[in-house]
Amino acid sequence: MNASFQAGIKACLPTVLGYLGIGFSAGIVGRAAGLSPLEIGLMSLLIYAGAAQFIITSLLLLNSPFSAIILTTFIVNSRHLLMSMTLAPRVKSRHHLDRFGIGALLTDESFAVAMNTSLKRPLDAPFMHGLNITAYLSWIASTVLGALVGSWFPDPERFGLDFALTAMFIGLLYLQFESERSRIALNGLLLVLVFLLLYISMRYLSPELAVLFATMIAASIGVVISRWKSA
């Protein structure tokens, strides 16, 4: 465990605190959907995507077919491809196994932490492994813990636990504003604006597709603005 790996663990501690609340809520919501603690733990172990797990439990409550659940999960998680391509040039590593491991465990939160850190220091594989593995283990532990006590909360919405994921993203946006370069936060606001325009103007577009299209459009606008400024 070198210094860079330890730095990744330290950088992940605020995310761990957030995961404790969100993962706990995800476990409770999963129990309300009829999933066992073992099934919730396996979902966190294999899928490892907070937004997707909340969506999956909601679709299970609606008795949706497995094909719809798989397709929706794929669409929601497709944003990770964009995040991985954005982060890859910033990580100094020539080993394909390192890059595969970093991409497999990358989340919205670890991406935000990594991008903020890249503004201050170069990123390397040990740092990213320390960041991602710490977040991964804390997420699994918190969801299982929430599943174990889920029977005490038969109605999660009554306690506002279904809002936990949204609250986490609001916190991440605030951290972006606090960073040295607020342009990342402005890009996030641009993404939200494009999403709202798509969602309002195209009534037949699902929220999941709206997120994907909004991300692509906002990223394209960001590239155009960046090249226009550098010209």
N, C-alpha and C positions, 0 to 999 in steps of 0.2 A: 504494500500500500504506500505508494510514493506521495510526495507533497501535492502533486497535481490532482491525484485521485481524492485525497483528503479535501482539497479545495472544492472539488465537485460536490462532495458530501455536504460541506459547509454551505455552499451556495444553494443547495436543495432544501435546507431546513425550513425556510418560509413556505415552500411548496408542500413539505410534509405536514405542516400545521394546517394548510388548506385542505390537503387530502384527507386528513383525519375527519374533518367535518363533512366533506363531500362524499368520501367513501363510506362513512358511517350512514349518511342519508341514502346512498345507493343500495347499501345492504338492507336497510329498512324497507325501501321501496320494492326491492326484489322479493323480500319475504311477503309483502302485501300482494305481490303478483303470483304467489304460490310457489316460489322457488325455494329449495332447501339451502342451508348454509353451504353444503358441498357444491351444489350447482352454482351458487353465487361466487364461491371461491374459484371454481374452474373457469367461470366467465371472466373474472378479473385476471386470472393467470393466462388465458389463451387469447382473449380479445383485448383487454387492457385499453379501454377507451371509455372514459366517463360518459360523454355525450351519447355514444352508441349504446352503452349499457342501460342508460335511462330510457332510451328509445326502444330498446329490445323488450324491456319489462313492460313498457306501455303497450307495445304491439301484442305481447303475450296476453295482457289483460283483455285485449280486443279480439282474441282468438284469431289473429292474422295467420295466414299460411306461412310456412317456413321460407318459401321462395321470396315473399315480400319482405320478410325480416332480413334475409341474407342480402337482397338487393339494396334495401334501405341502409343497412350497415355499411355496405361497400361504398355507397354514394356519400354518406356522412364522413367516412374515414378517408375518402379520396383526397381530402385537403392535406393529408400527411405527405402525399407525394410532392406537393408544392413546398411544404415546409422543409422536407428533406433536401430538395434541390436548392433551396435558398441557403440552408445551413452547410451543405457539403463543402462548398469552396472555402469556408471559414475554418474548417477543421483540418489541422495538419496531421495527416496520416495517409500512408500509401498502402496499408494492409486492407484488403477487401473484407476480411472478417471483422475488423474494427468498424468499418463503415456500415457493414450489414447490421452489426449489433447496435450501433448508435441509431440507425434508421428504424430498427424494429422496436426500440423502446422509446422513441421520440413521442412526446405529447405536446399539447398546446402550451402547458406550463413550462416544461423543460425547454421547449423552443424559445419561449419568451426570456427565460433566465439565460440561456446560451447566447441569444442575440444581444441582450444587455451586457453580458460579460465580454462579448467580442468587441464592444466599443472601448473597453478598457485594457484588454490583454488578448494575446493570441489564444485560440482554442486548440487543445490537443485531445487525443483519444482518451487518455486516463481521466482527464477532467470530465469529459462527456460520460464515460462509464460510471464514474462516481456519482454524477448528477442523475443519470437515468436509472441506475440500479437502486439507488436510495429511494427515488420516487416510486419505482416499480414495487418494491417490497412494502413500502408504506401504504400504497394503494390496496394491495392484496390484503394486508393485515386489517386495514380500516373497514373494507367491505365485509370481510368475514366477521369482524366484531359487530358491525351493524346488523348482519344477518342473524347472529346469535341472540341479539336482544330485540330483533324485529317484531317478535310477538307482543312486545309491550306497546308497540305503536301501530295499531291496526289501521289508522287513518293518517298517513304521513302528511297529507296536505293541510290537515288541521294545525300542525305544528310548523308549517312553512318549510318542511324539509325538501319539497320538490323544487324550491327556489335556490337550493344550495349551489347547483352548477352555474346558474346565472350570476349569483353573487361572486363566485370565484372569478369569472371572466371580467366582471366589473372591477374587481381588485387588481387583476392583471393589467387592465387598461389604465388604472390609476398609477401603477408602477411605471408604465411606459411614459406617462406624463412627467413623472419624477426623474426620469433618466436624463442624461446629458443632452441627448438629441431627441427632441419631441417629434421629429418627422415620422418616427415609427408609429406614434400615437395618432398623428394626422392621417397616416395611411390606414390605420384601423378605423378611424371615423369615416374615411372614404369608403372602406369596405362595407360598413354598416349602412351608409347612405345608399350605395348601389343596391345592396340587398333589399332595403325597404322599397326602393323604386321598382325593383323587379317583382317583389312580392305583391305590391299594390297594383301595379299596372298589368300583371299577368295573373289573373285569378286562378287559372288552371295550372299554375306552376306550384309544385310542392315546396314546402320550406327547405327540404334537403337539397333539391335542385337549385333553389334560389341561392343557398349558401355557396354551392359549387360555382355557379355562373358568376355570382357577385365577386368571389375570390379571384376568378380568372380575369374579369373585367377590371377590377381594382388593381390587380398586379400589372396588367397591360398599361393602364393609365400611369401607374407609378414608373414603369420603365420609360414611357414616352417623356414624362416630366423630367426624370433623371438625365436622360440623354439630351433633352432640350437645354437643361441648365449647364451641362458640361460642354455644350457646343459653343 
